[in-house]
Each structure stands twice: as C-alpha cells, then as structure tokens.
Amino acid sequence: MIPLVGIVCDFKCQHGMAAHGAGDEYVRAIQGGVGALPLLIPSAGLPPAEILRCVDGLLFTGAESNIAPSLYGSAEPGTSPDAARDATTLPLLRAAIAAGKPVLCICRGFQELNVALGGTLHQKLQEIPGRLDHREKPDVTPDEAYAPAHPVRFAPGGLLVRATGQAGAMVNSLHAQGVDRLAPGLTVEAVAPDGQIEAVTGGPGFVLGVQWHPEWRWAEDAVSRAIFRAFSAAFGR
C-alpha cells in the first residue's frame, strides 16, 4: 500500500477568511519524491493520537510564521505568530517521535522539532556577531529567493552523508531564526560556515530536520532527491 504522509497546515487569514493551507511544493515532493499520498492536516486542535492513527508519517513544513518565543522560555516579543499551528505541531511532533512514526521537518518545522524536544531559538541570526545573514533577499523572484545561498558541511557518518554520498552541499537560505540551544536527543547533521546548525536527526525512528528547503524544485537537485528517498525508505519503500 502507498504510505499516507500528513502535512501540517498553516492557519492564516486569506481575503478576510480564515484558512488552513500548505504550499504545493510540499505536496508535490511527497507525491513524487517520497511516492506517498499527501494528506493535509488542519491546525485545528485535533488530538495527536487521532492524527497518528490516520497517517504513516508526517511532514512539518516551512512557513512565513514563527514559533511563539514563550514556548521556548523567551520573554522576547514574537513576530508573525501562528498560535494554532504551534498548538498543533509541538504536541504532534512529540507524539509522532514517541510512536516511531517517520518525521521530516523543514525550515519552521525544523525549528518546531528543536522547540518540541526542549531546545531554544535565536530570533535574529543576522544580529549575532560572526553569523551570516540567513534571510532571503527582498524583492526577488522565487527562483532567486530559493537559489543556493551557502554551503553546509554534513556530519561524518551521519544520515545525510549516507543518503547523499557527499560531505556537504550548497543549500538555499530563507530564515531569520535558527537553533540556539540544541534539544536533548537531537544530533547535529549539518552546519553552515558560521557554525549555525542546519540539520539534525533524532530517534528512535526516522527523524530528520533541515533548515533549508529541499522541496523547492526537488527533482532537479541530487541532495533534495536523496532526502526524500531517505524519507521514503523509512516506510519500507
């Protein structure tokens, strides 16, 4: 049977109406890159156990919104909140990992993984001395925004090395926030030249989080294809 992969939706206002949604690039990557059937999961307070009964694995996507700082113990004001998504993704991540469900986390999802397991975030990497400005350039086309921006170095012997056969890669970069304190139970899989953590793995099942966007034109990039193949292999495919 084809595995069913849940894609957690953002909750936002469109044309004056509340809406749940996920980008088409994620849907296409699950269909083509993983060979699975995508199922959109609304950020509507559904019990994690009920969601996990319906899916074989989960994709936690990137988003324009950011996790509320109070959820990782920060008193700083937050930006671009999505409280409905926070309330859905964090408990769902913990439940999915405990149940051994394969989990792939991208950009905001990568940050959610770290927060869900007890880690913290920097809100403005560009203001930290010695760090790169990881944000996308303003007023550019999508192709320009998602173009390779900097290299990452993979951890020797890690999942990404095994999946790709490479020691590193050039990746896109569209984030202002990033991992500060790494959560217990997560292992660093990739770092940027400035030392910023760019990928992690966990367990006991397949748990991979990447700060970049492998879903963007995934079929044209060898590392992106390898990431989705590794996710697919977690379903025994």
Backbone as CSV, one residue per row, in Angstrom:
resi,resn,N_x,N_y,N_z,CA_x,CA_y,CA_z,C_x,C_y,C_z
1,MET,0.834,-1.202,0.000,0.000,0.000,0.000,0.870,1.255,0.000
2,ILE,0.369,2.313,-0.619,1.073,3.586,-0.643,0.997,4.223,0.740
3,PRO,2.136,4.659,1.298,2.073,5.306,2.613,1.335,6.635,2.546
4,LEU,0.714,6.996,3.641,-0.026,8.248,3.769,0.786,9.188,4.656
5,VAL,1.177,10.337,4.109,2.002,11.293,4.846,1.187,12.545,5.154
6,GLY,1.033,12.843,6.428,0.322,14.039,6.841,1.205,15.269,6.707
7,ILE,0.667,16.337,6.144,1.350,17.621,6.012,0.600,18.626,6.877
8,VAL,1.247,19.119,7.915,0.581,20.032,8.840,0.408,21.401,8.182
9,CYS,-0.807,21.932,8.259,-1.145,23.198,7.606,-0.841,24.408,8.486
10,ASP,-0.618,25.535,7.816,-0.613,26.826,8.488,-2.063,27.271,8.689
11,PHE,-2.274,28.171,9.646,-3.594,28.762,9.864,-3.440,30.264,9.687
12,LYS,-4.105,30.812,8.693,-3.943,32.236,8.417,-5.187,32.791,7.758
13,CYS,-5.187,34.096,7.592,-6.332,34.792,7.013,-6.042,35.087,5.545
14,GLN,-6.951,34.685,4.688,-6.831,34.953,3.256,-8.125,35.582,2.757
15,HIS,-8.015,36.790,2.204,-9.185,37.503,1.684,-10.276,37.655,2.745
16,GLY,-9.826,37.905,3.988,-10.772,38.110,5.066,-11.363,36.840,5.648
17,MET,-10.894,35.688,5.174,-11.419,34.403,5.653,-10.292,33.588,6.271
18,ALA,-10.587,32.928,7.383,-9.613,32.022,7.983,-9.434,30.804,7.091
19,ALA,-8.173,30.336,6.966,-7.885,29.223,6.068,-6.755,28.365,6.610
20,HIS,-6.813,27.081,6.287,-5.733,26.140,6.555,-5.073,25.835,5.215
21,GLY,-3.738,25.839,5.164,-3.101,25.589,3.879,-1.658,25.161,3.983
22,ALA,-1.180,24.538,2.903,0.218,24.124,2.781,0.645,24.354,1.338
23,GLY,1.904,24.708,1.117,2.402,25.006,-0.212,2.397,23.798,-1.127
24,ASP,2.133,24.059,-2.397,2.069,22.982,-3.383,3.406,22.266,-3.529
25,GLU,4.529,22.978,-3.331,5.834,22.330,-3.456,5.979,21.158,-2.487
26,TYR,5.428,21.302,-1.285,5.499,20.212,-0.308,4.650,19.021,-0.762
27,VAL,3.457,19.331,-1.255,2.564,18.274,-1.733,3.218,17.492,-2.857
28,ARG,3.827,18.218,-3.810,4.460,17.566,-4.959,5.669,16.742,-4.540
29,ALA,6.417,17.220,-3.569,7.587,16.474,-3.104,7.179,15.176,-2.423
30,ILE,6.087,15.210,-1.670,5.605,13.976,-1.036,5.099,13.009,-2.088
31,GLN,4.388,13.522,-3.083,3.886,12.660,-4.159,5.032,12.068,-4.981
32,GLY,5.890,12.948,-5.507,6.911,12.495,-6.435,8.191,12.030,-5.792
33,GLY,8.644,12.750,-4.771,9.921,12.422,-4.153,9.855,11.268,-3.178
34,VAL,8.727,11.150,-2.494,8.554,10.092,-1.492,7.725,8.939,-2.038
35,GLY,6.881,9.231,-3.022,5.984,8.201,-3.538,4.866,7.887,-2.577
36,ALA,4.424,8.916,-1.851,3.379,8.743,-0.843,2.165,9.602,-1.184
37,LEU,1.083,9.334,-0.518,-0.143,10.105,-0.680,-0.167,11.211,0.369
38,PRO,-0.176,12.488,-0.043,-0.198,13.573,0.944,-1.600,13.801,1.507
39,LEU,-1.646,14.059,2.799,-2.900,14.360,3.480,-2.710,15.627,4.290
40,LEU,-3.455,16.692,3.984,-3.311,17.942,4.709,-3.978,17.829,6.075
41,ILE,-3.217,18.198,7.111,-3.691,18.143,8.497,-3.980,19.570,8.957
42,PRO,-5.230,19.914,9.235,-5.522,21.284,9.679,-4.961,21.551,11.071
43,SER,-4.571,22.795,11.298,-4.144,23.205,12.641,-5.387,23.588,13.425
44,ALA,-6.109,22.566,13.828,-7.435,22.774,14.414,-7.587,22.111,15.771
45,GLY,-6.467,21.823,16.428,-6.547,21.246,17.763,-6.944,19.785,17.793
46,LEU,-6.710,19.063,16.688,-7.037,17.644,16.667,-6.100,16.878,17.603
47,PRO,-6.593,15.895,18.327,-5.717,15.132,19.228,-4.620,14.419,18.446
48,PRO,-3.371,14.522,18.885,-2.283,13.851,18.170,-2.520,12.367,17.945
49,ALA,-3.079,11.685,18.927,-3.301,10.242,18.780,-4.239,9.936,17.629
50,GLU,-5.230,10.794,17.416,-6.172,10.576,16.322,-5.489,10.802,14.975
51,ILE,-4.636,11.822,14.892,-3.901,12.069,13.654,-2.977,10.896,13.346
52,LEU,-2.260,10.413,14.360,-1.292,9.339,14.143,-1.953,8.039,13.731
53,ARG,-3.210,7.848,14.088,-3.933,6.647,13.632,-4.194,6.682,12.129
54,CYS,-4.168,7.888,11.559,-4.562,8.055,10.159,-3.380,8.107,9.202
55,VAL,-2.166,8.354,9.697,-1.025,8.578,8.804,0.115,7.615,9.117
56,ASP,0.965,7.416,8.101,2.159,6.584,8.277,3.369,7.415,8.667
57,GLY,3.342,8.705,8.358,4.422,9.611,8.702,3.957,11.038,8.563
58,LEU,4.847,11.982,8.884,4.458,13.395,8.903,5.554,14.273,8.315
59,LEU,5.100,15.308,7.596,5.979,16.372,7.120,5.574,17.664,7.806
60,PHE,6.547,18.308,8.450,6.336,19.609,9.084,7.037,20.648,8.212
61,THR,6.261,21.538,7.624,6.729,22.412,6.556,7.311,23.723,7.071
62,GLY,7.912,24.458,6.141,8.263,25.839,6.391,7.024,26.714,6.368
63,ALA,7.179,27.964,6.808,6.041,28.884,6.863,6.552,30.301,7.020
64,GLU,5.686,31.271,6.741,6.025,32.673,6.982,5.972,33.008,8.468
65,SER,5.244,32.218,9.236,5.084,32.488,10.664,6.263,31.952,11.464
66,ASN,6.332,32.369,12.729,7.379,31.916,13.651,6.755,31.370,14.935
67,ILE,7.483,30.491,15.597,7.027,29.907,16.852,7.007,30.979,17.944
68,ALA,5.988,30.971,18.770,5.901,31.928,19.866,7.090,31.755,20.809
69,PRO,7.855,32.827,21.089,9.043,32.702,21.951,8.734,32.160,23.344
70,SER,7.540,32.425,23.849,7.184,31.928,25.184,7.235,30.408,25.257
71,LEU,7.104,29.736,24.117,7.105,28.279,24.089,8.500,27.695,24.274
72,TYR,9.537,28.523,24.152,10.884,28.038,24.474,11.531,28.901,25.551
73,GLY,10.687,29.511,26.381,11.168,30.175,27.583,11.735,31.547,27.385
74,SER,11.470,32.187,26.239,11.987,33.519,25.977,10.921,34.568,26.273
75,ALA,11.353,35.697,26.852,10.445,36.810,27.126,10.420,37.820,25.986
76,GLU,11.209,37.562,24.929,11.220,38.482,23.793,9.874,38.473,23.078
77,PRO,9.476,39.608,22.504,8.247,39.614,21.707,8.435,38.784,20.449
78,GLY,7.393,38.105,20.029,7.468,37.275,18.837,7.079,38.047,17.591
79,THR,7.310,37.448,16.437,6.930,38.040,15.163,6.182,37.013,14.324
80,SER,5.221,37.482,13.548,4.465,36.621,12.620,3.965,35.350,13.294
81,PRO,3.111,35.474,14.300,2.685,34.291,15.049,1.671,33.428,14.288
82,ASP,1.612,32.179,14.671,0.567,31.249,14.231,0.309,30.315,15.411
83,ALA,-0.484,30.818,16.365,-0.718,30.079,17.608,-1.407,28.750,17.346
84,ALA,-2.277,28.702,16.332,-2.986,27.451,16.031,-2.009,26.379,15.554
85,ARG,-1.054,26.785,14.735,-0.055,25.818,14.282,0.843,25.381,15.443
86,ASP,1.290,26.322,16.268,2.100,25.962,17.439,1.386,24.903,18.283
87,ALA,0.094,25.132,18.522,-0.673,24.238,19.394,-0.867,22.862,18.770
88,THR,-0.732,22.795,17.441,-0.884,21.519,16.739,0.449,20.797,16.600
89,THR,1.469,21.509,16.121,2.714,20.842,15.741,3.552,20.347,16.912
90,LEU,3.654,21.131,17.977,4.572,20.744,19.052,4.134,19.453,19.744
91,PRO,2.864,19.339,20.181,2.470,18.050,20.760,2.451,16.916,19.745
92,LEU,2.132,17.231,18.483,2.102,16.189,17.456,3.505,15.648,17.184
93,LEU,4.494,16.523,17.152,5.873,16.067,16.972,6.304,15.127,18.091
94,ARG,6.034,15.531,19.320,6.431,14.681,20.454,5.738,13.325,20.380
95,ALA,4.459,13.321,20.038,3.708,12.067,19.962,4.195,11.201,18.811
96,ALA,4.477,11.812,17.659,4.933,11.052,16.497,6.282,10.401,16.753
97,ILE,7.199,11.135,17.365,8.526,10.585,17.652,8.420,9.453,18.669
98,ALA,7.596,9.646,19.687,7.405,8.590,20.687,6.809,7.334,20.066
99,ALA,5.969,7.515,19.047,5.320,6.381,18.384,6.194,5.761,17.299
100,GLY,7.345,6.372,17.010,8.235,5.844,15.985,7.794,6.129,14.566
101,LYS,6.920,7.110,14.372,6.472,7.464,13.025,7.578,8.250,12.313
102,PRO,7.838,7.969,11.045,8.824,8.773,10.312,8.416,10.240,10.251
103,VAL,9.377,11.113,10.498,9.119,12.551,10.557,10.197,13.291,9.766
104,LEU,9.758,14.171,8.867,10.656,15.065,8.146,10.229,16.497,8.439
105,CYS,11.167,17.328,8.870,10.869,18.690,9.310,11.701,19.682,8.501
106,ILE,11.041,20.685,7.915,11.686,21.639,7.021,11.488,23.057,7.534
107,CYS,12.543,23.823,7.639,12.544,25.247,7.988,11.781,25.506,9.300
108,ARG,10.570,26.068,9.267,9.834,26.238,10.523,9.667,24.895,11.216
109,GLY,9.412,23.856,10.432,9.282,22.526,11.012,10.543,22.071,11.713
110,PHE,11.705,22.410,11.168,12.997,22.122,11.793,13.094,22.825,13.147
111,GLN,12.670,24.071,13.190,12.682,24.825,14.437,11.652,24.274,15.422
112,GLU,10.495,23.859,14.913,9.474,23.236,15.771,10.014,21.967,16.419
113,LEU,10.757,21.179,15.650,11.345,19.952,16.192,12.242,20.265,17.380
114,ASN,13.091,21.265,17.239,14.003,21.622,18.326,13.242,22.119,19.546
115,VAL,12.237,22.967,19.337,11.456,23.507,20.459,10.617,22.416,21.115
116,ALA,10.006,21.559,20.309,9.147,20.498,20.856,9.904,19.596,21.811
117,LEU,11.207,19.396,21.560,12.008,18.491,22.378,12.838,19.203,23.442
118,GLY,12.597,20.519,23.600,13.221,21.228,24.711,14.346,22.168,24.355
119,GLY,14.554,22.431,23.061,15.588,23.360,22.637,15.076,24.788,22.544
120,THR,15.973,25.713,22.191,15.605,27.122,22.079,16.064,27.661,20.723
121,LEU,15.612,28.880,20.414,15.910,29.512,19.131,16.501,30.901,19.313
122,HIS,17.366,31.287,18.363,17.709,32.685,18.146,16.619,33.268,17.248
123,GLN,16.179,34.490,17.540,15.164,35.102,16.682,15.756,35.911,15.544
124,LYS,16.970,36.439,15.712,17.568,37.295,14.684,19.036,36.922,14.505
125,LEU,19.255,35.896,13.694,20.627,35.436,13.480,21.521,36.539,12.922
126,GLN,20.939,37.395,12.101,21.740,38.441,11.447,22.300,39.458,12.433
127,GLU,21.802,39.468,13.662,22.302,40.408,14.666,23.348,39.792,15.588
128,ILE,23.684,38.529,15.378,24.678,37.850,16.207,26.048,38.008,15.559
129,PRO,27.033,38.557,16.258,28.359,38.740,15.671,28.920,37.431,15.127
130,GLY,29.427,37.499,13.910,30.045,36.338,13.295,29.097,35.436,12.537
131,ARG,27.789,35.710,12.632,26.824,34.880,11.908,26.501,35.493,10.546
132,LEU,26.185,34.629,9.600,25.719,35.079,8.301,24.320,35.669,8.413
133,ASP,23.940,36.448,7.427,22.544,36.856,7.293,21.851,35.768,6.477
134,HIS,21.075,34.937,7.144,20.458,33.770,6.506,19.129,34.091,5.825
135,ARG,18.722,35.331,5.857,17.438,35.711,5.275,17.519,35.766,3.747
136,GLU,16.365,35.549,3.107,16.310,35.734,1.664,16.376,37.217,1.320
137,LYS,16.866,37.516,0.149,16.937,38.912,-0.275,15.530,39.430,-0.588
138,PRO,15.245,40.689,-0.273,13.921,41.239,-0.563,13.736,41.521,-2.048
139,ASP,12.494,41.504,-2.468,12.120,41.913,-3.830,12.848,41.123,-4.907
140,VAL,12.862,39.807,-4.755,13.446,38.945,-5.771,12.409,37.919,-6.215
141,THR,12.656,37.260,-7.313,11.750,36.221,-7.794,11.880,34.979,-6.918
142,PRO,10.878,34.093,-6.940,11.020,32.842,-6.178,12.270,32.051,-6.549
143,ASP,12.594,31.987,-7.834,13.795,31.256,-8.234,15.054,31.859,-7.619
144,GLU,15.097,33.181,-7.522,16.233,33.847,-6.904,16.236,33.632,-5.392
145,ALA,15.057,33.691,-4.768,14.972,33.510,-3.317,15.406,32.107,-2.894
146,TYR,15.061,31.103,-3.723,15.353,29.715,-3.371,16.633,29.190,-4.020
147,ALA,17.410,30.071,-4.617,18.681,29.656,-5.209,19.676,29.276,-4.112
148,PRO,20.667,28.433,-4.410,21.694,28.094,-3.416,22.349,29.358,-2.858
149,ALA,22.484,29.418,-1.534,22.973,30.632,-0.865,24.285,30.426,-0.124
150,HIS,24.482,29.242,0.453,25.728,28.975,1.187,25.926,27.472,1.316
151,PRO,27.140,27.044,1.588,27.376,25.610,1.768,27.007,25.153,3.179
152,VAL,26.771,23.871,3.316,26.683,23.233,4.632,27.609,22.021,4.622
153,ARG,28.144,21.720,5.776,29.013,20.556,5.946,28.242,19.486,6.699
154,PHE,28.178,18.280,6.129,27.465,17.183,6.768,28.337,16.517,7.841
155,ALA,27.688,16.009,8.889,28.410,15.298,9.944,28.950,13.983,9.397
156,PRO,30.241,13.696,9.586,30.806,12.440,9.081,30.036,11.226,9.603
157,GLY,29.691,10.326,8.694,28.994,9.112,9.074,27.527,9.290,9.377
158,GLY,27.006,10.510,9.230,25.617,10.787,9.556,24.644,10.363,8.469
159,LEU,23.380,10.589,8.735,22.325,10.199,7.801,22.487,10.871,6.448
160,LEU,22.826,12.166,6.438,22.920,12.879,5.173,24.098,12.399,4.339
161,VAL,25.205,12.077,4.985,26.343,11.501,4.261,25.948,10.152,3.658
162,ARG,25.287,9.325,4.457,24.885,8.009,3.952,23.864,8.127,2.828
163,ALA,22.946,9.069,2.950,21.883,9.205,1.954,22.381,9.804,0.651
164,THR,23.319,10.755,0.745,23.745,11.501,-0.438,25.071,11.041,-1.023
165,GLY,25.916,10.398,-0.194,27.255,10.063,-0.634,28.161,11.271,-0.740
166,GLN,27.754,12.399,-0.118,28.518,13.639,-0.185,28.908,14.098,1.221
167,ALA,29.931,14.946,1.282,30.368,15.500,2.560,29.655,16.803,2.886
168,GLY,28.926,17.352,1.931,28.218,18.600,2.148,27.467,18.994,0.901
169,ALA,26.900,20.203,0.912,26.092,20.654,-0.217,25.932,22.161,-0.168
170,MET,25.514,22.737,-1.288,25.052,24.118,-1.324,23.545,24.105,-1.103
171,VAL,23.071,24.984,-0.213,21.645,24.993,0.113,21.090,26.411,0.015
172,ASN,19.774,26.500,-0.126,19.118,27.802,-0.078,18.981,28.255,1.374
173,SER,18.589,29.499,1.571,18.536,30.054,2.926,17.470,31.145,2.977
174,LEU,16.397,30.873,3.732,15.266,31.796,3.781,14.744,31.911,5.217
175,HIS,15.646,32.130,6.165,15.219,32.157,7.563,15.988,33.214,8.332
176,ALA,15.315,33.839,9.271,15.957,34.776,10.192,16.250,34.108,11.525
177,GLN,15.428,33.105,11.873,15.584,32.416,13.147,16.380,31.127,12.951
178,GLY,16.908,30.601,14.049,17.666,29.365,13.972,17.910,28.785,15.344
179,VAL,18.435,27.579,15.358,18.677,26.867,16.613,19.695,27.615,17.470
180,ASP,19.342,27.796,18.734,20.274,28.311,19.740,20.765,27.117,20.549
181,ARG,20.017,26.700,21.555,20.379,25.502,22.326,19.714,24.292,21.687
182,LEU,20.527,23.308,21.333,20.009,22.100,20.713,19.259,21.263,21.736
183,ALA,18.121,20.730,21.337,17.295,19.924,22.242,17.975,18.608,22.591
184,PRO,17.773,18.123,23.801,18.256,16.786,24.156,17.674,15.741,23.203
185,GLY,18.491,14.781,22.819,18.025,13.722,21.935,18.227,13.994,20.461
186,LEU,18.602,15.237,20.113,18.889,15.553,18.715,20.398,15.578,18.489
187,THR,20.812,15.181,17.291,22.214,15.154,16.897,22.414,16.051,15.691
188,VAL,23.460,16.835,15.700,23.739,17.743,14.582,24.129,16.941,13.350
189,GLU,23.453,17.234,12.231,23.712,16.566,10.958,24.400,17.468,9.946
190,ALA,24.235,18.790,10.088,24.861,19.712,9.136,25.015,21.075,9.783
191,VAL,26.080,21.784,9.419,26.304,23.139,9.915,26.704,24.046,8.756
192,ALA,26.347,25.331,8.887,26.739,26.349,7.928,28.156,26.825,8.243
193,PRO,28.781,27.600,7.352,30.140,28.081,7.608,30.274,28.923,8.870
194,ASP,29.177,29.562,9.323,29.234,30.376,10.538,28.975,29.569,11.802
195,GLY,28.841,28.236,11.665,28.586,27.378,12.810,27.122,27.172,13.124
196,GLN,26.226,27.829,12.378,24.804,27.672,12.627,24.350,26.263,12.261
197,ILE,23.608,25.639,13.165,23.097,24.283,12.917,22.065,24.328,11.801
198,GLU,22.235,23.474,10.792,21.367,23.480,9.621,20.585,22.189,9.439
199,ALA,20.955,21.137,10.145,20.204,19.877,10.062,20.460,19.058,11.313
200,VAL,19.450,18.277,11.691,19.549,17.410,12.873,18.845,16.094,12.595
201,THR,19.216,15.091,13.366,18.499,13.830,13.380,18.163,13.487,14.822
202,GLY,17.215,12.562,14.960,16.812,12.094,16.287,16.373,10.652,16.200
203,GLY,15.505,10.266,17.086,15.056,8.880,17.086,13.952,8.683,18.097
204,PRO,13.473,7.464,18.266,14.073,6.197,17.845,13.842,5.836,16.378
205,GLY,12.816,6.389,15.731,12.585,6.121,14.321,13.287,7.138,13.445
206,PHE,12.791,7.289,12.211,13.365,8.260,11.285,12.908,9.656,11.679
207,VAL,13.844,10.503,12.088,13.576,11.901,12.425,14.672,12.735,11.800
208,LEU,14.326,13.537,10.794,15.287,14.410,10.133,14.697,15.806,10.034
209,GLY,15.483,16.795,10.443,15.094,18.185,10.293,16.160,18.941,9.531
210,VAL,15.739,19.748,8.548,16.679,20.577,7.791,16.175,22.007,7.789
211,GLN,17.110,22.959,7.913,16.724,24.363,7.948,16.445,24.909,6.546
212,TRP,17.003,24.295,5.532,16.777,24.769,4.167,15.524,24.124,3.569
213,HIS,15.295,24.397,2.275,14.058,23.970,1.609,14.346,22.972,0.492
214,PRO,14.430,21.670,0.808,14.674,20.677,-0.242,13.472,20.463,-1.154
215,GLU,12.296,20.913,-0.731,11.091,20.716,-1.555,11.102,21.575,-2.811
216,TRP,11.867,22.689,-2.795,11.881,23.602,-3.934,12.609,22.955,-5.112
217,ARG,11.872,22.692,-6.192,12.432,22.042,-7.388,13.240,20.808,-6.995
218,TRP,12.646,19.988,-6.139,13.350,18.857,-5.546,13.921,17.903,-6.583
219,ALA,13.202,17.718,-7.687,13.633,16.736,-8.684,14.894,17.165,-9.420
220,GLU,15.252,18.464,-9.335,16.415,18.993,-10.049,17.680,18.993,-9.194
221,ASP,17.585,18.566,-7.951,18.711,18.652,-7.029,18.996,17.290,-6.413
222,ALA,20.227,16.818,-6.547,20.573,15.468,-6.091,20.409,15.301,-4.588
223,VAL,20.797,16.308,-3.799,20.676,16.200,-2.349,19.205,16.187,-1.933
224,SER,18.396,17.017,-2.556,16.965,17.026,-2.243,16.330,15.678,-2.583
225,ARG,16.671,15.129,-3.738,16.133,13.817,-4.100,16.534,12.779,-3.064
226,ALA,17.782,12.845,-2.607,18.266,11.875,-1.621,17.531,12.000,-0.300
227,ILE,17.219,13.227,0.114,16.486,13.434,1.367,15.109,12.790,1.280
228,PHE,14.423,13.003,0.179,13.085,12.427,0.056,13.136,10.910,-0.148
229,ARG,14.188,10.409,-0.787,14.355,8.962,-0.882,14.571,8.346,0.497
230,ALA,15.372,9.024,1.326,15.618,8.514,2.686,14.323,8.488,3.486
231,PHE,13.510,9.541,3.331,12.203,9.565,3.999,11.341,8.422,3.490
232,SER,11.338,8.200,2.180,10.564,7.115,1.584,11.012,5.754,2.115
233,ALA,12.337,5.578,2.262,12.861,4.291,2.746,12.412,3.987,4.163
234,ALA,12.094,5.034,4.925,11.612,4.831,6.307,10.262,4.149,6.333
235,PHE,9.547,4.161,5.203,8.263,3.463,5.091,8.431,2.072,4.495
236,GLY,9.704,1.677,4.283,9.956,0.364,3.724,9.768,0.317,2.228
237,ARG,9.902,1.473,1.550,9.718,1.541,0.101,11.071,1.605,-0.627
